[in-house]
């Protein structure tokens, strides 16, 4: 059975301090007979997986009761977790690494390795990164978004110059920037994978993917950046629930990997603008289904963290944050 409810916090909640989180007490919902509460944005890709689990009855077959905690944005998920408003969220492991460094013992398991790209109109004269000189470039998120930091590191290596200094850069919400490039108000956009897929499915092309950037910077194989995150304290009392959740997510992903019919059921959630856009989203999602996390992925993750901190992500992660392999559920594999 899947129950749904909403979790609402003010915008300032995203800045909940780790010190407050570390002293919060386990919620009564950690009881053995309580449902597993998982936070999701209503129309985000996780909602597609959860809908597949529901339609296929994977939760009932496994005996796991899920409670869907709907949050208004990806930034609200961490707030829900730290304040015990949810048991499991999907977020970046780099954020979780910082939380471990300040005392909040979190665990991570890969959810997706899908990444965005630099996208331009199909007929654009822009072919390479160097062609962005003097052009308008929209960046989804902020000036410390991880894809942007990686692009800057890549441009310094390839061009000997910082893309932030040669392109006319603006920052904004992913859907807004997608509309900006559709309307011709910007020349290129660095956007997240879902919006990259939608653009590619409607007459745009990628000139450089974040995955290729990572590989060129020595991060190969490309590790999943986004995954399921929960508290060690929760798992200590509910290990079977966590294990079962990850298992049925894997089952749902196998269905989404092989069944186009399963995607047809998801159209009301995906809301594609066309069949071509839907196909592009399917292709990107399937390519991002994570493989086994092993020693090579662990080394890549550590390398990626070094690059991000060096490129400016220390503002979020903190200079004193060291790589802690214990964050990763599969650290021993």
SULWO-V503333 format. One record per helix or strand of 3 or more residues. SS is the DSSP state (alpha for helix, beta for strand). FROM is the first residue (numbers start at 1). TO is the last residue. If there is no record, write none. Layout:
# SULWO-V503333
{{SS/FROM/TO} {SS/FROM/TO}}
This chain:
# SULWO-V503333
{{beta/2/6} {alpha/11/15} {alpha/18/22} {alpha/28/30} {beta/36/41} {alpha/45/56} {alpha/58/62} {beta/66/71} {alpha/74/82} {beta/88/92} {alpha/93/101} {beta/106/112} {beta/117/121} {alpha/129/132} {beta/136/140} {alpha/146/159} {alpha/163/166} {beta/168/172} {alpha/174/182} {beta/188/191} {alpha/193/200} {beta/204/209} {alpha/210/216} {beta/226/231} {alpha/232/258} {alpha/260/270} {alpha/275/288} {alpha/295/317} {alpha/325/327}}
